[in-house]
Amino acid sequence: MLDSKVADLLNDQINKEMYSAYLYLDFANFYTHKGLNGYANWYNVQAKEEMDHAIGILQYLQDNDFEVTLSAIDKPDKVLDKLDDPLRFGLEHERYVTSLIHNIYDAAHQVKDYRTMKFLDWYISEQGEEEKNATDLLTQFELFGHDPKSLYSLNNELLSRTYTQASILMSE
């Protein structure tokens, strides 16, 4: 049986992951309106991945006999003006999500919930990847994004990103 505090934190994380998807859809919308369909594609794929993260946690809770309660998803509150705003906010957000996952892991560790700690290992690795991707996007934009030809090239490169279902769901 899951510790109630750990289960509640995981349940809340479902909402945080869905908010992440919603935020990234907002970023994709911003880039679509700016004519940067590659950046929009990147964030659309990212939104799908965030939904996978939420579903993975939901399934884990259900598999452990916890009744999941879904709550409303907040409206994204970031004001997007400059082309690099979503990139900066995206990195900031991924760092925040990493801190949330670490907090859940710490709570599981405190009650010796090794099963949940093992489950969260995937999310910890994933967050490392998420932060690196967000950092790389921002760094590339800072280096090349102010030159129209380079921005065009970066945008075209991002058009090639495709969605692949998260491995946390593939074992089901």
C-alpha positions in Angstrom: 0.0 0.0 0.0 1.3 3.4 -0.9 2.0 5.9 1.8 -0.7 8.6 1.7 1.7 11.5 1.5 3.6 9.9 -1.4 0.4 9.0 -3.2 -1.0 12.5 -2.8 2.3 14.0 -4.2 2.1 11.6 -7.1 -1.6 12.5 -7.7 -0.7 16.2 -7.7 2.1 15.5 -10.1 -0.4 14.2 -12.7 -1.8 17.8 -12.7 1.6 19.3 -13.0 2.5 17.1 -16.0 -0.8 18.0 -17.7 -0.1 21.7 -17.0 3.3 21.2 -18.6 1.5 19.8 -21.7 -0.8 22.8 -21.7 2.1 25.2 -21.3 3.9 23.6 -24.2 0.8 23.8 -26.4 0.7 27.5 -25.6 4.4 27.8 -26.7 3.6 25.9 -29.9 0.7 28.3 -30.6 3.0 31.3 -30.1 5.5 29.9 -32.6 2.9 29.0 -35.1 1.7 32.6 -35.1 5.3 33.8 -35.5 5.7 31.5 -38.6 8.2 29.2 -36.9 6.5 25.9 -37.5 9.6 23.9 -36.5 9.6 25.4 -33.0 5.9 24.8 -32.9 6.4 21.2 -33.8 9.0 20.8 -31.2 6.7 22.0 -28.5 3.7 20.0 -29.8 5.8 16.8 -29.5 6.9 18.0 -26.1 3.2 18.4 -25.0 2.5 14.8 -26.0 5.4 13.6 -24.0 4.2 15.5 -20.9 0.8 13.8 -21.3 2.6 10.5 -21.3 4.3 11.4 -18.1 1.0 12.1 -16.5 -0.6 8.9 -17.7 2.4 6.9 -16.5 1.9 8.3 -13.0 -1.9 7.8 -13.2 -1.4 4.1 -14.1 1.2 3.6 -11.3 -1.3 5.0 -8.8 -4.1 2.8 -10.1 -1.9 -0.2 -10.1 -1.2 0.4 -6.5 -4.9 0.7 -5.5 -4.9 4.5 -5.1 -8.0 6.3 -6.2 -6.8 9.1 -8.5 -8.5 12.5 -8.3 -8.0 14.8 -11.3 -8.1 18.5 -10.8 -8.5 21.5 -13.1 -5.4 22.5 -15.2 -4.4 26.1 -14.7 -4.2 28.4 -17.7 -0.6 29.1 -18.7 0.4 32.5 -17.2 3.5 33.3 -19.2 3.6 36.4 -21.3 5.3 35.6 -24.6 6.7 38.6 -26.5 10.2 37.7 -27.7 11.1 34.7 -29.8 13.2 33.2 -27.0 10.6 33.7 -24.3 9.2 30.1 -24.6 12.7 28.7 -24.6 13.6 30.6 -21.4 10.3 29.7 -19.7 10.6 26.1 -20.9 14.0 25.7 -19.2 12.8 27.3 -16.0 9.7 25.1 -16.1 11.7 21.9 -16.6 13.9 22.8 -13.6 10.8 23.3 -11.5 9.4 19.9 -12.6 12.7 18.3 -11.7 12.4 19.8 -8.2 8.9 18.3 -7.9 10.0 14.8 -8.9 12.9 15.1 -6.4 10.5 16.1 -3.6 8.4 13.0 -4.4 11.4 10.8 -4.4 12.6 12.2 -1.1 9.1 11.6 0.4 9.2 8.0 -0.8 12.7 7.6 0.6 11.7 8.8 4.0 9.0 6.1 4.3 11.2 3.4 2.6 8.9 3.1 -0.4 11.4 1.4 -2.6 8.9 0.5 -5.3 7.9 4.1 -5.8 11.6 5.2 -5.7 12.3 2.6 -8.5 9.3 3.9 -10.5 10.6 7.5 -10.1 14.0 6.5 -11.4 12.6 6.8 -14.9 11.3 10.2 -14.2 14.6 11.4 -12.8 16.4 10.3 -15.9 13.8 11.8 -18.1 14.1 15.1 -16.3 17.8 15.1 -16.9 17.1 14.7 -20.6 14.3 17.3 -20.5 16.6 19.9 -18.9 19.4 19.2 -21.4 17.1 19.5 -24.4 15.7 22.8 -23.0 19.2 24.1 -22.4 20.4 23.1 -25.9 17.4 24.8 -27.5 18.1 28.0 -25.7 21.8 27.9 -26.3 21.3 27.3 -30.0 18.9 30.2 -30.2 21.3 32.5 -28.3 24.1 31.6 -30.7 22.3 31.6 -34.0 18.7 32.7 -33.6 19.3 36.4 -34.2 20.5 35.8 -37.8 17.5 35.1 -40.1 19.3 32.5 -42.2 20.4 30.6 -39.1 17.0 30.9 -37.5 15.5 29.5 -40.6 17.9 26.6 -40.5 17.3 25.9 -36.8 13.5 26.0 -37.4 13.8 23.5 -40.2 15.9 21.2 -38.1 13.1 21.2 -35.4 10.5 20.2 -38.0 12.0 16.7 -38.1 11.2 15.9 -34.4 8.6 13.2 -34.2 6.6 11.9 -31.3 7.5 8.5 -29.8 5.5 7.1 -26.9 7.3 7.3 -23.6 9.0 4.1 -22.6 7.3 4.3 -19.2 4.1 3.4 -21.1 5.6 0.9 -23.5 5.9 -1.8 -20.8 2.2 -1.9 -20.4 
